[in-house]
Amino acid sequence: MSDVQFDAEFLKKLELLHILSKRLLREKNKGERRHVTKGTSVEFKDYREYVVGDDTRYVDWNIYQRLDRLLLKLYEEEVEHYIYLLIDGSTSMNFGDPTKLIQAKQIAAALSYIALANQDRVSIGVFRDGMQDQIPPAHGRAQIWNLFRFLERIEAKDTTSVADSCKELAHRTKRRGIVILLSDFLDPKGVEEGIEKGLKQFIYRNYEVYLVHLVSPEDENPKLRGELTIVDSESGDVRDVSVDEQTLVIYRKAYEKWVDEIKEFCKSKQVTYLRAPTGDSFDDIVLKLFREGRLLR
């Protein structure tokens, strides 16, 4: 599979995904994006019993006269959210089948479609060793084709710096919102100086942060044996190594420790972490993100 095709058939899949997401929202029947509030918002939602301290302006006095009950009017407040999708465009994203980059594009396309259908604003950006390109926040379903064309142009190249990229975007954006990073997080600066430092740019500014961790089989369990010369796909560094089963055991343990560090940081900062293997279908990953995170509201 050379690259993802954003065509009419793909759009049908996204529409089905949107329908499923609305069904999940009804099942959850809670959240914050559309939340019940007292006030004079656009749409009446429900009643609840009056309790001492409530604003009497929202008491339904007609019901009180008829039923002798103090009931408070509740309204559904429509809240427009800004969603920033950040896609890792570095060379390491060019592994897997489909590649991690293709998986990221499909997930980003699905999230964009659902967000636009829900009247939210969506921005997509590409990062490598810094922010490379970004489409301004789009609004309305008609903008989905512009987002598709932007996604199609993204190529895997160059190196990764999560910290620099997040810092640049955090200072660039004028509106707080939801940040979703789609990356393999293979940052040479490591977890603390790379990933954590980058995410804190958004956490300390009260953004809501999601990590979608793209993982290929080559990342977790490289098929390497013998005397080899390996080349870093991003930096170009060359190293001669001898790989046997014991070496691979050590590697896998180090990889698991690295992933655990990311997950522990996310848990401590209330950041939603989702593992997204390249072998899984993108729609299953999106639905899992909705179930495990707080995106559906």
PyMOL commands that set and color helices and strands:
alter all, ss='L'
color gray80, all
select helices_A, chain A and resi 8-28+56-58+61-67+91-94+100-117+141-153+162-172+190-203+217-220+245-268+282-292
alter helices_A, ss='H'
color red, helices_A
select strands_A, chain A and resi 34-37+43-49+71-78+82-88+121-127+131-139+178-183+208-215+226-231+238-243+272-277
alter strands_A, ss='S'
color yellow, strands_A
deselect
rebuild
show_as cartoon
